[in-house]
């Protein structure tokens, strides 16, 4: 039995798709647990109230953006610069959304809102892998929902744990637990580096981010992201010209 036919036989209902999506995202949740705990710890130590910390995780729900906003708020950065930084960092979500459009355009509006709100790096990686399977299941959005909902619940719980841990162990953020999230992101990104422009984008972004790390107000993130995007676009154009001439 092929992989696609096994999906048709075993995951042809909304509930079975939901459970399969929940199972698929568990490895990525393991990597996100320390990340969420550290955020809760840092947020309260930076002056955010319990309610403010939980509200940020519940309504913003963007790990990297939350950390950046927290660090910028702590240094008294102006709101326009905070918004600009978060906007640039989260531009990748626009690319995620564009990749999902062909698969979700037929869904009802409430489904699109849920998918959009819960669109994170982890849920996208798991969801797009399911959509790319060549089978006729009409319930693949339930697979995405299972993955996204479990990740969302995990993030809220870990934020709360971080707040509680931070009150008992104020130096928990210095334990180096954030390394687990770095490894998780590397594991998510590397399998998708299938073209030369993708590889160039990642390499340039990494090099520039280290090179300009000392810039104030986390501006190194904006500079590195823009440099990576421009390098990827330039590489793609060079390849197009070469193929045209050939």
FENTA-V156693 format. One record per pair of residues at least 24 apart in sequence whose C-alpha atoms are under 6 Angstrom apart, sorted by sequence separation. I is the first residue (numbers start at 1). J is the second residue. If there is no record, write none. Layout:
i->{I:I}
j->{J:J}
//
This chain:
i->{123:204:123:201:118:201:201:200:197:197:197:36:40:37:41:21:25:36:37:40:41:21:36:40:18:22:37:38:12:14:17:18:21:22:37:41:17:21:14:18:4:4:38:34:35:34:31:32:31:31}
j->{147:228:148:228:148:231:232:232:232:235:236:155:159:158:162:143:147:158:159:162:163:144:159:163:142:146:161:162:137:139:142:143:146:147:162:166:143:147:142:146:134:135:173:177:178:178:180:181:181:184}
//
